[in-house]
Amino acid sequence: MKKYLAEMIGTFVLVLMGCGSAIFAGIGVGTTGYGVTTLGVAMAFGLSVVAMAYTIGNISGCHINPAITLGVWSSGRMSGREAGGYMLFQCIGALLASFVLWILVHTGNQAGIEAVFNDTTTTGANSFMPGNIVPAFIAEMIFTFIFVLVVLGSTDQKKGAGNFAGLAIGLTLVLVHIACIPITGTSVNPARSLGPAIFAAIEGNAQPIAQLWLFIVAPFIGAILSSYVWKAISSKD
């Protein structure tokens, strides 16, 4: 249970800080003086992973992402039952963070809220333009593959990066976001997509919840592929 709670807290922080940066200081709000552009949002997600890696890494391994958990399970490093518990509590953490962000958006000065959210997102939900399903799917699959491969390699007991694993993983997530934000907003994490999509639906925006399947299926495929590739390139044979 301590591992599950650690995963819930870690995912909560990731979604709160990452999606929060997109909501309150992200692309499209430069006219208010708060815009941080793609790089700022990417750094928020990556630094959240770094912070949590050195906070809960020794407790749960700091997956804070169902795709990573699936990759770890597929590579034989954890049981299916434990993996299921990780995924459940990761989703709970994402939902709690999205709820906090929803409260922050819908309380206080409504005129100020409308100004800040001009041309940007109010939940941090992932989505893609109609007709772009193929590039969106490929991007989420490939970038998840790269991300999970770095996780598996840097945390390998014999070939890993040791104490630098958290830094390597966090910086990789920054790179992934820089490349993928223009395509899908960057998920590579089904839990990260789930919470914001649900609250977008509550606000009357059905597109993120209708497209949610892609942000689950594509990352999971990428994670499974990365586990097989890592086992192949790291074997002694």
Salt bridges, closest charged atoms under 4 A:
GLU82 OE2 - LYS3 NZ 3.22
ASP156 OD2 - ARG77 NH2 3.57
GLU203 OE2 - HIS106 NE2 2.61
